[in-house]
Amino acid sequence: MKQVITLSLLAVFVIAASFTFMPNKPWPVPDKDAKKANPVKTDAASVSAGKALWSTHCSSCHGKTGLGDGSKAAQLKTQPEDMSKALVQSLSDGALFYKLSEGRDDMPSFKKKLPEEEDRWNLVNYMRTLKK
């Protein structure tokens, strides 16, 4: 009887855990967007502007250093992406710009929050500094 109860509790825990942190599903980017070139020069001013925007808009989920460990991360259905991962860093600037502009699921669209495209490109330039 104890084994049945233990196995039942384990099954409930596994099912609950799988719904709490659903794995991130593929997020395809249209070719035209992935190939879009970053019009903002990556310089100290752009990276600094991007860092300030990151602190205001992104760090609560993605964390101060982009590891996906922000204060709100545990409340989300999907784990925020670790921006330092090679997979993320291998994305084109256009793909990163598209994802932060469009959003999906727990990731909000930043088109309205940051209506100036230059701000979003500055964020892309800052995200490039989050490498391991």
Phi and psi in radians as a Rosetta constraint file:
Dihedral C 1 N 2 CA 2 C 2 CIRCULARHARMONIC -1.068 0.35
Dihedral N 2 CA 2 C 2 N 3 CIRCULARHARMONIC -0.648 0.35
Dihedral C 2 N 3 CA 3 C 3 CIRCULARHARMONIC -1.122 0.35
Dihedral N 3 CA 3 C 3 N 4 CIRCULARHARMONIC -0.724 0.35
Dihedral C 3 N 4 CA 4 C 4 CIRCULARHARMONIC -1.113 0.35
Dihedral N 4 CA 4 C 4 N 5 CIRCULARHARMONIC -0.765 0.35
Dihedral C 4 N 5 CA 5 C 5 CIRCULARHARMONIC -1.140 0.35
Dihedral N 5 CA 5 C 5 N 6 CIRCULARHARMONIC -0.768 0.35
Dihedral C 5 N 6 CA 6 C 6 CIRCULARHARMONIC -1.074 0.35
Dihedral N 6 CA 6 C 6 N 7 CIRCULARHARMONIC -0.797 0.35
Dihedral C 6 N 7 CA 7 C 7 CIRCULARHARMONIC -1.129 0.35
Dihedral N 7 CA 7 C 7 N 8 CIRCULARHARMONIC -0.675 0.35
Dihedral C 7 N 8 CA 8 C 8 CIRCULARHARMONIC -1.127 0.35
Dihedral N 8 CA 8 C 8 N 9 CIRCULARHARMONIC -0.753 0.35
Dihedral C 8 N 9 CA 9 C 9 CIRCULARHARMONIC -1.139 0.35
Dihedral N 9 CA 9 C 9 N 10 CIRCULARHARMONIC -0.692 0.35
Dihedral C 9 N 10 CA 10 C 10 CIRCULARHARMONIC -1.102 0.35
Dihedral N 10 CA 10 C 10 N 11 CIRCULARHARMONIC -0.743 0.35
Dihedral C 10 N 11 CA 11 C 11 CIRCULARHARMONIC -1.099 0.35
Dihedral N 11 CA 11 C 11 N 12 CIRCULARHARMONIC -0.751 0.35
Dihedral C 11 N 12 CA 12 C 12 CIRCULARHARMONIC -1.089 0.35
Dihedral N 12 CA 12 C 12 N 13 CIRCULARHARMONIC -0.745 0.35
Dihedral C 12 N 13 CA 13 C 13 CIRCULARHARMONIC -1.087 0.35
Dihedral N 13 CA 13 C 13 N 14 CIRCULARHARMONIC -0.801 0.35
Dihedral C 13 N 14 CA 14 C 14 CIRCULARHARMONIC -1.089 0.35
Dihedral N 14 CA 14 C 14 N 15 CIRCULARHARMONIC -0.766 0.35
Dihedral C 14 N 15 CA 15 C 15 CIRCULARHARMONIC -1.134 0.35
Dihedral N 15 CA 15 C 15 N 16 CIRCULARHARMONIC -0.777 0.35
Dihedral C 15 N 16 CA 16 C 16 CIRCULARHARMONIC -1.106 0.35
Dihedral N 16 CA 16 C 16 N 17 CIRCULARHARMONIC -0.728 0.35
Dihedral C 16 N 17 CA 17 C 17 CIRCULARHARMONIC -1.121 0.35
Dihedral N 17 CA 17 C 17 N 18 CIRCULARHARMONIC -0.649 0.35
Dihedral C 17 N 18 CA 18 C 18 CIRCULARHARMONIC -1.184 0.35
Dihedral N 18 CA 18 C 18 N 19 CIRCULARHARMONIC -0.504 0.35
Dihedral C 18 N 19 CA 19 C 19 CIRCULARHARMONIC -1.448 0.35
Dihedral N 19 CA 19 C 19 N 20 CIRCULARHARMONIC -0.454 0.35
Dihedral C 19 N 20 CA 20 C 20 CIRCULARHARMONIC -1.233 0.35
Dihedral N 20 CA 20 C 20 N 21 CIRCULARHARMONIC -0.818 0.35
Dihedral C 20 N 21 CA 21 C 21 CIRCULARHARMONIC -2.124 0.35
Dihedral N 21 CA 21 C 21 N 22 CIRCULARHARMONIC 1.426 0.35
Dihedral C 21 N 22 CA 22 C 22 CIRCULARHARMONIC -1.228 0.35
Dihedral N 22 CA 22 C 22 N 23 CIRCULARHARMONIC 2.381 0.35
Dihedral C 22 N 23 CA 23 C 23 CIRCULARHARMONIC -1.114 0.35
Dihedral N 23 CA 23 C 23 N 24 CIRCULARHARMONIC 2.609 0.35
Dihedral C 23 N 24 CA 24 C 24 CIRCULARHARMONIC -1.214 0.35
Dihedral N 24 CA 24 C 24 N 25 CIRCULARHARMONIC 2.231 0.35
Dihedral C 24 N 25 CA 25 C 25 CIRCULARHARMONIC -1.495 0.35
Dihedral N 25 CA 25 C 25 N 26 CIRCULARHARMONIC 2.792 0.35
Dihedral C 25 N 26 CA 26 C 26 CIRCULARHARMONIC -0.958 0.35
Dihedral N 26 CA 26 C 26 N 27 CIRCULARHARMONIC 2.516 0.35
Dihedral C 26 N 27 CA 27 C 27 CIRCULARHARMONIC -2.235 0.35
Dihedral N 27 CA 27 C 27 N 28 CIRCULARHARMONIC 1.487 0.35
Dihedral C 27 N 28 CA 28 C 28 CIRCULARHARMONIC -1.207 0.35
Dihedral N 28 CA 28 C 28 N 29 CIRCULARHARMONIC 2.595 0.35
Dihedral C 28 N 29 CA 29 C 29 CIRCULARHARMONIC -2.072 0.35
Dihedral N 29 CA 29 C 29 N 30 CIRCULARHARMONIC 2.273 0.35
Dihedral C 29 N 30 CA 30 C 30 CIRCULARHARMONIC -0.969 0.35
Dihedral N 30 CA 30 C 30 N 31 CIRCULARHARMONIC 2.468 0.35
Dihedral C 30 N 31 CA 31 C 31 CIRCULARHARMONIC -0.912 0.35
Dihedral N 31 CA 31 C 31 N 32 CIRCULARHARMONIC -0.769 0.35
Dihedral C 31 N 32 CA 32 C 32 CIRCULARHARMONIC -1.072 0.35
Dihedral N 32 CA 32 C 32 N 33 CIRCULARHARMONIC -0.571 0.35
Dihedral C 32 N 33 CA 33 C 33 CIRCULARHARMONIC -1.381 0.35
Dihedral N 33 CA 33 C 33 N 34 CIRCULARHARMONIC -0.702 0.35
Dihedral C 33 N 34 CA 34 C 34 CIRCULARHARMONIC -1.093 0.35
Dihedral N 34 CA 34 C 34 N 35 CIRCULARHARMONIC -0.555 0.35
Dihedral C 34 N 35 CA 35 C 35 CIRCULARHARMONIC -1.520 0.35
Dihedral N 35 CA 35 C 35 N 36 CIRCULARHARMONIC -0.064 0.35
Dihedral C 35 N 36 CA 36 C 36 CIRCULARHARMONIC -1.127 0.35
Dihedral N 36 CA 36 C 36 N 37 CIRCULARHARMONIC 2.247 0.35
Dihedral C 36 N 37 CA 37 C 37 CIRCULARHARMONIC -1.439 0.35
Dihedral N 37 CA 37 C 37 N 38 CIRCULARHARMONIC 2.551 0.35
Dihedral C 37 N 38 CA 38 C 38 CIRCULARHARMONIC -1.326 0.35
Dihedral N 38 CA 38 C 38 N 39 CIRCULARHARMONIC 2.008 0.35
Dihedral C 38 N 39 CA 39 C 39 CIRCULARHARMONIC -1.423 0.35
Dihedral N 39 CA 39 C 39 N 40 CIRCULARHARMONIC -0.112 0.35
Dihedral C 39 N 40 CA 40 C 40 CIRCULARHARMONIC -1.752 0.35
Dihedral N 40 CA 40 C 40 N 41 CIRCULARHARMONIC 2.135 0.35
Dihedral C 40 N 41 CA 41 C 41 CIRCULARHARMONIC -1.082 0.35
Dihedral N 41 CA 41 C 41 N 42 CIRCULARHARMONIC 2.361 0.35
Dihedral C 41 N 42 CA 42 C 42 CIRCULARHARMONIC -1.418 0.35
Dihedral N 42 CA 42 C 42 N 43 CIRCULARHARMONIC 1.683 0.35
Dihedral C 42 N 43 CA 43 C 43 CIRCULARHARMONIC -2.314 0.35
Dihedral N 43 CA 43 C 43 N 44 CIRCULARHARMONIC 3.106 0.35
Dihedral C 43 N 44 CA 44 C 44 CIRCULARHARMONIC -1.013 0.35
Dihedral N 44 CA 44 C 44 N 45 CIRCULARHARMONIC -0.683 0.35
Dihedral C 44 N 45 CA 45 C 45 CIRCULARHARMONIC -1.149 0.35
Dihedral N 45 CA 45 C 45 N 46 CIRCULARHARMONIC -0.749 0.35
Dihedral C 45 N 46 CA 46 C 46 CIRCULARHARMONIC -1.162 0.35
Dihedral N 46 CA 46 C 46 N 47 CIRCULARHARMONIC -0.790 0.35
Dihedral C 46 N 47 CA 47 C 47 CIRCULARHARMONIC -1.113 0.35
Dihedral N 47 CA 47 C 47 N 48 CIRCULARHARMONIC -0.699 0.35
Dihedral C 47 N 48 CA 48 C 48 CIRCULARHARMONIC -1.117 0.35
Dihedral N 48 CA 48 C 48 N 49 CIRCULARHARMONIC -0.756 0.35
Dihedral C 48 N 49 CA 49 C 49 CIRCULARHARMONIC -1.107 0.35
Dihedral N 49 CA 49 C 49 N 50 CIRCULARHARMONIC -0.730 0.35
Dihedral C 49 N 50 CA 50 C 50 CIRCULARHARMONIC -1.115 0.35
Dihedral N 50 CA 50 C 50 N 51 CIRCULARHARMONIC -0.681 0.35
Dihedral C 50 N 51 CA 51 C 51 CIRCULARHARMONIC -1.116 0.35
Dihedral N 51 CA 51 C 51 N 52 CIRCULARHARMONIC -0.728 0.35
Dihedral C 51 N 52 CA 52 C 52 CIRCULARHARMONIC -1.100 0.35
Dihedral N 52 CA 52 C 52 N 53 CIRCULARHARMONIC -0.738 0.35
Dihedral C 52 N 53 CA 53 C 53 CIRCULARHARMONIC -1.142 0.35
Dihedral N 53 CA 53 C 53 N 54 CIRCULARHARMONIC -0.697 0.35
Dihedral C 53 N 54 CA 54 C 54 CIRCULARHARMONIC -1.018 0.35
Dihedral N 54 CA 54 C 54 N 55 CIRCULARHARMONIC -0.830 0.35
Dihedral C 54 N 55 CA 55 C 55 CIRCULARHARMONIC -1.035 0.35
Dihedral N 55 CA 55 C 55 N 56 CIRCULARHARMONIC -0.668 0.35
Dihedral C 55 N 56 CA 56 C 56 CIRCULARHARMONIC -1.372 0.35
Dihedral N 56 CA 56 C 56 N 57 CIRCULARHARMONIC -0.737 0.35
Dihedral C 56 N 57 CA 57 C 57 CIRCULARHARMONIC -1.942 0.35
Dihedral N 57 CA 57 C 57 N 58 CIRCULARHARMONIC -0.344 0.35
Dihedral C 57 N 58 CA 58 C 58 CIRCULARHARMONIC -2.077 0.35
Dihedral N 58 CA 58 C 58 N 59 CIRCULARHARMONIC -0.534 0.35
Dihedral C 58 N 59 CA 59 C 59 CIRCULARHARMONIC -1.159 0.35
Dihedral N 59 CA 59 C 59 N 60 CIRCULARHARMONIC -0.446 0.35
Dihedral C 59 N 60 CA 60 C 60 CIRCULARHARMONIC -1.109 0.35
Dihedral N 60 CA 60 C 60 N 61 CIRCULARHARMONIC -0.473 0.35
Dihedral C 60 N 61 CA 61 C 61 CIRCULARHARMONIC -1.833 0.35
Dihedral N 61 CA 61 C 61 N 62 CIRCULARHARMONIC -0.854 0.35
Dihedral C 61 N 62 CA 62 C 62 CIRCULARHARMONIC -1.479 0.35
Dihedral N 62 CA 62 C 62 N 63 CIRCULARHARMONIC -0.190 0.35
Dihedral C 62 N 63 CA 63 C 63 CIRCULARHARMONIC 1.542 0.35
Dihedral N 63 CA 63 C 63 N 64 CIRCULARHARMONIC 2.812 0.35
Dihedral C 63 N 64 CA 64 C 64 CIRCULARHARMONIC -1.053 0.35
Dihedral N 64 CA 64 C 64 N 65 CIRCULARHARMONIC -0.636 0.35
Dihedral C 64 N 65 CA 65 C 65 CIRCULARHARMONIC -1.884 0.35
Dihedral N 65 CA 65 C 65 N 66 CIRCULARHARMONIC 0.228 0.35
Dihedral C 65 N 66 CA 66 C 66 CIRCULARHARMONIC 1.400 0.35
Dihedral N 66 CA 66 C 66 N 67 CIRCULARHARMONIC 0.320 0.35
Dihedral C 66 N 67 CA 67 C 67 CIRCULARHARMONIC -1.477 0.35
Dihedral N 67 CA 67 C 67 N 68 CIRCULARHARMONIC 0.002 0.35
Dihedral C 67 N 68 CA 68 C 68 CIRCULARHARMONIC 1.439 0.35
Dihedral N 68 CA 68 C 68 N 69 CIRCULARHARMONIC 0.365 0.35
Dihedral C 68 N 69 CA 69 C 69 CIRCULARHARMONIC -2.043 0.35
Dihedral N 69 CA 69 C 69 N 70 CIRCULARHARMONIC 0.593 0.35
Dihedral C 69 N 70 CA 70 C 70 CIRCULARHARMONIC -1.208 0.35
Dihedral N 70 CA 70 C 70 N 71 CIRCULARHARMONIC 2.932 0.35
Dihedral C 70 N 71 CA 71 C 71 CIRCULARHARMONIC -1.095 0.35
Dihedral N 71 CA 71 C 71 N 72 CIRCULARHARMONIC -0.442 0.35
Dihedral C 71 N 72 CA 72 C 72 CIRCULARHARMONIC -1.673 0.35
Dihedral N 72 CA 72 C 72 N 73 CIRCULARHARMONIC -0.086 0.35
Dihedral C 72 N 73 CA 73 C 73 CIRCULARHARMONIC -0.988 0.35
Dihedral N 73 CA 73 C 73 N 74 CIRCULARHARMONIC -0.730 0.35
Dihedral C 73 N 74 CA 74 C 74 CIRCULARHARMONIC -1.185 0.35
Dihedral N 74 CA 74 C 74 N 75 CIRCULARHARMONIC -0.327 0.35
Dihedral C 74 N 75 CA 75 C 75 CIRCULARHARMONIC -1.501 0.35
Dihedral N 75 CA 75 C 75 N 76 CIRCULARHARMONIC -0.136 0.35
Dihedral C 75 N 76 CA 76 C 76 CIRCULARHARMONIC -1.585 0.35
Dihedral N 76 CA 76 C 76 N 77 CIRCULARHARMONIC 2.718 0.35
Dihedral C 76 N 77 CA 77 C 77 CIRCULARHARMONIC -1.296 0.35
Dihedral N 77 CA 77 C 77 N 78 CIRCULARHARMONIC -0.534 0.35
Dihedral C 77 N 78 CA 78 C 78 CIRCULARHARMONIC -2.083 0.35
Dihedral N 78 CA 78 C 78 N 79 CIRCULARHARMONIC 2.515 0.35
Dihedral C 78 N 79 CA 79 C 79 CIRCULARHARMONIC -1.187 0.35
Dihedral N 79 CA 79 C 79 N 80 CIRCULARHARMONIC 2.223 0.35
Dihedral C 79 N 80 CA 80 C 80 CIRCULARHARMONIC -1.038 0.35
Dihedral N 80 CA 80 C 80 N 81 CIRCULARHARMONIC 2.517 0.35
Dihedral C 80 N 81 CA 81 C 81 CIRCULARHARMONIC -1.139 0.35
Dihedral N 81 CA 81 C 81 N 82 CIRCULARHARMONIC 2.465 0.35
Dihedral C 81 N 82 CA 82 C 82 CIRCULARHARMONIC -1.428 0.35
Dihedral N 82 CA 82 C 82 N 83 CIRCULARHARMONIC 1.867 0.35
Dihedral C 82 N 83 CA 83 C 83 CIRCULARHARMONIC -1.252 0.35
Dihedral N 83 CA 83 C 83 N 84 CIRCULARHARMONIC -0.196 0.35
Dihedral C 83 N 84 CA 84 C 84 CIRCULARHARMONIC -1.513 0.35
Dihedral N 84 CA 84 C 84 N 85 CIRCULARHARMONIC -0.183 0.35
Dihedral C 84 N 85 CA 85 C 85 CIRCULARHARMONIC -1.093 0.35
Dihedral N 85 CA 85 C 85 N 86 CIRCULARHARMONIC 2.525 0.35
Dihedral C 85 N 86 CA 86 C 86 CIRCULARHARMONIC -1.006 0.35
Dihedral N 86 CA 86 C 86 N 87 CIRCULARHARMONIC -0.648 0.35
Dihedral C 86 N 87 CA 87 C 87 CIRCULARHARMONIC -1.061 0.35
Dihedral N 87 CA 87 C 87 N 88 CIRCULARHARMONIC -0.754 0.35
Dihedral C 87 N 88 CA 88 C 88 CIRCULARHARMONIC -1.223 0.35
Dihedral N 88 CA 88 C 88 N 89 CIRCULARHARMONIC -0.790 0.35
Dihedral C 88 N 89 CA 89 C 89 CIRCULARHARMONIC -1.149 0.35
Dihedral N 89 CA 89 C 89 N 90 CIRCULARHARMONIC -0.365 0.35
Dihedral C 89 N 90 CA 90 C 90 CIRCULARHARMONIC -1.416 0.35
Dihedral N 90 CA 90 C 90 N 91 CIRCULARHARMONIC -0.191 0.35
Dihedral C 90 N 91 CA 91 C 91 CIRCULARHARMONIC -1.168 0.35
Dihedral N 91 CA 91 C 91 N 92 CIRCULARHARMONIC 2.587 0.35
Dihedral C 91 N 92 CA 92 C 92 CIRCULARHARMONIC -1.209 0.35
Dihedral N 92 CA 92 C 92 N 93 CIRCULARHARMONIC 2.780 0.35
Dihedral C 92 N 93 CA 93 C 93 CIRCULARHARMONIC -1.001 0.35
Dihedral N 93 CA 93 C 93 N 94 CIRCULARHARMONIC -0.696 0.35
Dihedral C 93 N 94 CA 94 C 94 CIRCULARHARMONIC -1.068 0.35
Dihedral N 94 CA 94 C 94 N 95 CIRCULARHARMONIC -0.681 0.35
Dihedral C 94 N 95 CA 95 C 95 CIRCULARHARMONIC -1.166 0.35
Dihedral N 95 CA 95 C 95 N 96 CIRCULARHARMONIC -0.750 0.35
Dihedral C 95 N 96 CA 96 C 96 CIRCULARHARMONIC -1.111 0.35
Dihedral N 96 CA 96 C 96 N 97 CIRCULARHARMONIC -0.755 0.35
Dihedral C 96 N 97 CA 97 C 97 CIRCULARHARMONIC -1.042 0.35
Dihedral N 97 CA 97 C 97 N 98 CIRCULARHARMONIC -0.776 0.35
Dihedral C 97 N 98 CA 98 C 98 CIRCULARHARMONIC -1.047 0.35
Dihedral N 98 CA 98 C 98 N 99 CIRCULARHARMONIC -0.841 0.35
Dihedral C 98 N 99 CA 99 C 99 CIRCULARHARMONIC -1.129 0.35
Dihedral N 99 CA 99 C 99 N 100 CIRCULARHARMONIC -0.731 0.35
Dihedral C 99 N 100 CA 100 C 100 CIRCULARHARMONIC -1.328 0.35
Dihedral N 100 CA 100 C 100 N 101 CIRCULARHARMONIC -0.437 0.35
Dihedral C 100 N 101 CA 101 C 101 CIRCULARHARMONIC -1.311 0.35
Dihedral N 101 CA 101 C 101 N 102 CIRCULARHARMONIC -0.792 0.35
Dihedral C 101 N 102 CA 102 C 102 CIRCULARHARMONIC -1.489 0.35
Dihedral N 102 CA 102 C 102 N 103 CIRCULARHARMONIC -0.710 0.35
Dihedral C 102 N 103 CA 103 C 103 CIRCULARHARMONIC 1.155 0.35
Dihedral N 103 CA 103 C 103 N 104 CIRCULARHARMONIC 3.000 0.35
Dihedral C 103 N 104 CA 104 C 104 CIRCULARHARMONIC -3.041 0.35
Dihedral N 104 CA 104 C 104 N 105 CIRCULARHARMONIC 2.616 0.35
Dihedral C 104 N 105 CA 105 C 105 CIRCULARHARMONIC 0.863 0.35
Dihedral N 105 CA 105 C 105 N 106 CIRCULARHARMONIC -2.165 0.35
Dihedral C 105 N 106 CA 106 C 106 CIRCULARHARMONIC -1.238 0.35
Dihedral N 106 CA 106 C 106 N 107 CIRCULARHARMONIC -0.365 0.35
Dihedral C 106 N 107 CA 107 C 107 CIRCULARHARMONIC -1.420 0.35
Dihedral N 107 CA 107 C 107 N 108 CIRCULARHARMONIC 1.986 0.35
Dihedral C 107 N 108 CA 108 C 108 CIRCULARHARMONIC -1.293 0.35
Dihedral N 108 CA 108 C 108 N 109 CIRCULARHARMONIC 2.755 0.35
Dihedral C 108 N 109 CA 109 C 109 CIRCULARHARMONIC -1.341 0.35
Dihedral N 109 CA 109 C 109 N 110 CIRCULARHARMONIC 2.395 0.35
Dihedral C 109 N 110 CA 110 C 110 CIRCULARHARMONIC -1.826 0.35
Dihedral N 110 CA 110 C 110 N 111 CIRCULARHARMONIC 0.228 0.35
Dihedral C 110 N 111 CA 111 C 111 CIRCULARHARMONIC -1.086 0.35
Dihedral N 111 CA 111 C 111 N 112 CIRCULARHARMONIC -0.683 0.35
Dihedral C 111 N 112 CA 112 C 112 CIRCULARHARMONIC -1.535 0.35
Dihedral N 112 CA 112 C 112 N 113 CIRCULARHARMONIC -0.656 0.35
Dihedral C 112 N 113 CA 113 C 113 CIRCULARHARMONIC -1.178 0.35
Dihedral N 113 CA 113 C 113 N 114 CIRCULARHARMONIC -0.628 0.35
Dihedral C 113 N 114 CA 114 C 114 CIRCULARHARMONIC -2.247 0.35
Dihedral N 114 CA 114 C 114 N 115 CIRCULARHARMONIC 1.342 0.35
Dihedral C 114 N 115 CA 115 C 115 CIRCULARHARMONIC -1.172 0.35
Dihedral N 115 CA 115 C 115 N 116 CIRCULARHARMONIC -0.386 0.35
Dihedral C 115 N 116 CA 116 C 116 CIRCULARHARMONIC -1.395 0.35
Dihedral N 116 CA 116 C 116 N 117 CIRCULARHARMONIC 2.067 0.35
Dihedral C 116 N 117 CA 117 C 117 CIRCULARHARMONIC -0.989 0.35
Dihedral N 117 CA 117 C 117 N 118 CIRCULARHARMONIC -0.616 0.35
Dihedral C 117 N 118 CA 118 C 118 CIRCULARHARMONIC -1.008 0.35
Dihedral N 118 CA 118 C 118 N 119 CIRCULARHARMONIC -0.649 0.35
Dihedral C 118 N 119 CA 119 C 119 CIRCULARHARMONIC -1.081 0.35
Dihedral N 119 CA 119 C 119 N 120 CIRCULARHARMONIC -0.760 0.35
Dihedral C 119 N 120 CA 120 C 120 CIRCULARHARMONIC -1.188 0.35
Dihedral N 120 CA 120 C 120 N 121 CIRCULARHARMONIC -0.625 0.35
Dihedral C 120 N 121 CA 121 C 121 CIRCULARHARMONIC -1.186 0.35
Dihedral N 121 CA 121 C 121 N 122 CIRCULARHARMONIC -0.626 0.35
Dihedral C 121 N 122 CA 122 C 122 CIRCULARHARMONIC -1.072 0.35
Dihedral N 122 CA 122 C 122 N 123 CIRCULARHARMONIC -0.674 0.35
Dihedral C 122 N 123 CA 123 C 123 CIRCULARHARMONIC -1.073 0.35
Dihedral N 123 CA 123 C 123 N 124 CIRCULARHARMONIC -0.749 0.35
Dihedral C 123 N 124 CA 124 C 124 CIRCULARHARMONIC -1.029 0.35
Dihedral N 124 CA 124 C 124 N 125 CIRCULARHARMONIC -0.798 0.35
Dihedral C 124 N 125 CA 125 C 125 CIRCULARHARMONIC -1.065 0.35
Dihedral N 125 CA 125 C 125 N 126 CIRCULARHARMONIC -0.682 0.35
Dihedral C 125 N 126 CA 126 C 126 CIRCULARHARMONIC -1.185 0.35
Dihedral N 126 CA 126 C 126 N 127 CIRCULARHARMONIC -0.709 0.35
Dihedral C 126 N 127 CA 127 C 127 CIRCULARHARMONIC -1.007 0.35
Dihedral N 127 CA 127 C 127 N 128 CIRCULARHARMONIC -0.522 0.35
Dihedral C 127 N 128 CA 128 C 128 CIRCULARHARMONIC -1.151 0.35
Dihedral N 128 CA 128 C 128 N 129 CIRCULARHARMONIC -0.336 0.35
Dihedral C 128 N 129 CA 129 C 129 CIRCULARHARMONIC -1.495 0.35
Dihedral N 129 CA 129 C 129 N 130 CIRCULARHARMONIC -0.088 0.35
Dihedral C 129 N 130 CA 130 C 130 CIRCULARHARMONIC -1.545 0.35
Dihedral N 130 CA 130 C 130 N 131 CIRCULARHARMONIC 0.362 0.35
Dihedral C 130 N 131 CA 131 C 131 CIRCULARHARMONIC -1.209 0.35
Dihedral N 131 CA 131 C 131 N 132 CIRCULARHARMONIC 2.641 0.35
